Amino acid sequence: MTLADPTEAAGPLGTTALEARGLGKRYRRGWALRDCSFRLPAGRICGLVGPNGAGKSTLLGLATRLTTPTEGELRIFGVPVDDPAAMPRYAFLSQDKPLFKRFTVAETLRMGSELNPGWDMAAAERIVRSGSIPMNAKVGTLSGGQRTRVAFALAFGKRPDLLLLDEPMADLDPLARDEMSSLLMSEAVERGTTVVMSSHMLSELEDMCDYLLVIADGRLRMAGGTDELVPAHALVTGLAPDGTRPADLTPHTVVEFRVQGRQFRALIRPHGPLAPDWEVSEPSLEEVLLAHLRAPDAEPLFTHDARIEAEGITAA
């Protein structure tokens, strides 16, 4: 299902930050990711969502050349990821944030300047100093929140057009997570950086993200802007005396259906009028995500700017 004409272009050439066409990765145990096709417009803060083992880390690994695809292609700002010209355009921050513990903070930033030709030392130092972190402190002596701030300083010091984050704040306490979220948003907005962030914190994504990529069982289930995806759904509640799905639901796309006592509750994508005796409300982003994650066989949903249609390519 699409919310608009699927042939409509995502925008002028150069405005697509990340584009996958028929992307797939197979290991001996089977497919980790398959038939993955989407566009991510530049300038978006994108949440990458899915259960453990769904394919999120595989997608990030393909984008950062940590692994190679079995089929299909992936482009960063129109350049294939295996082209050397793509590497300066992105930065990657993994959950374990691999920093040299014996380096001081100053030495860590100096390493960043030596490895990245377009290094912005002023920006990196500003991020560190705003957290009151001494430049002569050893990385190994820093708290989890402080190490994350130094890792963000390395990432933004590179001045990337695309920032890829794999659960970067999973190990932080709520206060540190809130501080790092604010830092990420302010720096990304100021620079116009496109962000793809994998996270299990659905409430965090609702506050930060304006775009979604939802993966389940190795396939892309939902992609597009939250301002279109969420209003496309409705939460309906009504009577189900015999515990079965009411016939009035048949015209609509049912993502999830549950019965509690004599009542049913369903997340649907409406196609026409709803029964007058139903209670209808707009779901939250978290409710939409949870329903799709619990029902990976539901019909996929893409907004027009996320959809790719091409000969020989299956839009996941």
N, C-alpha and C positions, 0 to 999 in steps of 0.2 A: 504494500500500500504506500502511496506517496500523498503528501499533503498538497502538492501543487504539481504542475506539469513536470515530469521527470526529465524532459529534454531541455528544460531551461538551463542556461549556462550558469555556472557558479559565480561568474564575474569576469572582468578583463584578465587577460593573460598576466600571470605574475601575482594574482591575489589569492591563489590557493597555496596554503602553507604545506599541507600534507595530502597526498593523493595515492590511494591504493587501487590497483586494478587486478582482480582475480588473485589476490595475494594468498599464498598458503605455505605452511611449513609442516613437513611430515617427519616424525621420528620413528624409530623401530616399533614403538608401542602404538603408533597411529598418528592421526592428524592432530596437531596442537592448534592449528589455525587453518581455515579453508574458505575459499570463495569470498574473500574479504575485499570489498570494493566500496570506497567512500571518498568524499572530498571534505577537507577541513579548511574553511576560509581563514585567511590571515587575520590576526588581531583578536582571535577568540581565546577564551579561557575554557578549555575542554576537559571535562571529567571522563576518564576511562574507567568504566565500571564493569564488574563481573565477579563471580565467585572464584575461589582459589582453583587454579587449573583451567580456567576458562579460555586463556589465550592472551591475557593482557600483557604479561611480561614477554611473551613471544613476539607480540606486535612491537613493543618497545625495543626488543633485541634486534628485530629486523630493521627498524628505523635507525638504529645506532651501529649497524654492521657487526654486532656481536654474534649474529648468526645470519645465514644466507637462506633465501627463500627456496622452497621446492618448486613453486610455480608462481606466476604473476610478477608484478613489479610494484615498487614503492618509490615515490618521488617527493623530494623536499624542495618547495618553491620551483617546481618544474624540472628539477635536476635529479636523475636517478641517484639513489642513496649510495651506490657503489662508485659514483663519480667523485674524484677528489674535491671538486668544486662544491660539493654539498657539505662537507665536514665543517667548514668555517661558519655555516649558517645555523648550526644547532649546538646546544649543550645538553648533557645528560647527567642527571643526579639520581643515583640509586638509593635504595632504602638503607644500605649499610654505610653509605657516604665514605668511601675509602680515602682517608687522609693519612698522611705520614705522621704518626703520633709523636715522633721525636723532633719534627720540625716546629719552629715557632710559627705564630700566625704570620709574622712578617715574612718569614722564609717561604711559607705556603703561598702567599700572594706573589712573592717574587718568582716562584716557580711558575705560577700562572702567567706572568708577564713574559717569561722566557719561552713558554710553549705556545702562546697565542699572539700572532702578529698584531691583531687589532685590540690588544688588551687595554682596558680602561682602569688604570690603577686608582684614579680618584673615586670612581664609583665603588670599586671593591673595598677600599679603605673606609668609605663613608658607611657602607653596610656593616662593617666590623665595628667601627667606632660608635655607631648609634646603639650598639648593644653593650657598650662599656667593656669591651674585651681588650685586655692589654695586648699590644702588638708583640711583646716579647714573651708571651705565655706559650708554653708547649701545648700543642694540640691535644696530646694525651691527658693533660690536666683539666681540660675544659668539660663543662657539663654537656648533656645531650643537646640542649637547646643552643648552647654556644657553638658546638661543633656544626650543628645544622646551619647556623648563621654564617659560619666561615665557608661551609660548602656552597651556600647560596651566593656568597661574595665571589667565589671562584666561578660559579656559573654565570652570574650577571657581568662579572669583569670581562668575560669573553665577548660580551655584547652580542649574544645570539639573537637571531630572528625567531628561532623556535627553541623553546625550553621543554625538555622531556623529563618528567619526574615520575619515579616508580616508588610509590608509598614513602615520600620523603619525610613525613611527619608522624609516621606510625609509632615510633618509639618515644614520642614526647608527651609530657604531661599536658593537661588541658590549657594551662596558662601559657606554656611555651608554644603549644600548637597555635593558640590564638595569635600570639606575637608573630610567629613565622608566617601565618596566613596573611596577616596585615602587611608584613614586609613583602611577601610574594606579590600581592595584589598591587601595592603601590609602585613597586619597581616595574612590574609588567605593564601597567597602565601608562606610566611615565614614558616607557620606551616603545610602547606598541608591540611588545613581545607576544607571540602566539605561545600558549602554554597547553601542554597535554599532561594531565596529572592523573595517575592511577591512585585510587583511594578506596578504602572500605568505609570511610566515614561519610555516610550519605548526607547527614545534616550539614557537614562541612562543604560538600559539593553544592548543595542547594544555595548556600550563602555566597559561594565563589564563582561558580561556573555558569556560563551562558550557552554552552554547547555540550553535547553528550555523544559518547561512543559506548554502547552497551554490548558486551560480548558474553555469550553463554554457549557452552559445549563447543568451543572453537569456532563459532560463527557469529557474525555481526547481526544483532537483533534489532537495534535501534540506533539511529544517528541523526543529528540535527540540532537546531537551536531549541533551547528549553522553552522559549516564548511561543513556539509552535507545537512542540511535542506534548507538553503538559495540557494545554487547552484542548488538544485533540481527544483527550480521554474524559470519561465521566464516571463517577462512583454512583451506583444505583442500589437502592435497597427496596425490597418489596416482599410480598407474601409468597411462600412456597410451601403450601400445606402438605403436599405429598413428598417434599424433599427433592423434587426434580427441577430441572431448568425450565422456566416458563417459556411458552412458545413465543411470547412477545420479544424475547431476546434474539430470536433467529435472524432478523435482518441486520443485527449489529455484530461487530467484531468483538468477541468476548475474550479478553486477556486472561482473566481469572474469575472463577465462580466458586462461592462458598455458601454453605447452608448452615445456619445456626438456629436450631429449634424449628419454628414455623416460618422463619424469614431467610431470605437469601441476600447476599451482598456480592456485587460484581463490579469489576473494573472493565469498562467497555470503551470501544471507539464507536460512537453513535453514527448510524447511517439513516437518518430520518427521525421522525417524531418518536418520543419515548412514551411509554404507557403513563396515563395521567395519575394512576394511583401509586407510582413509584416516587420515592424520595431521591432527588438528584442533587449532587454537589460536585464541585471541581476538586480533583485530588491534589495533594501536594506532590512535589517532585519526588520526595522519598517514597510516597505510596505508589507512584507509577513505577519507579525503579524496582521496588521490592516485588511488585506483582509480576513484572517482566522477568525478574530473576527467578521467581518461583515457578514461572510457566515458560520455560525456554522454547517450547513448541508453538507459542503464539505467533501469529502472522507478523513478520518484521515490519518496521515502520521507519521511513526515511523522509526527511524534509527535502524540498527541491534542491537546496544548495549542497546537500550531502550525497545525493543520489548520482550514481554513474551508470549510464547505459552505453554499452559499446558491443560491437559484434564480437562474439566469442567470449564475452565476459559476463559472468553471473553477478548481479548486484545482490550481495548476501542478504 
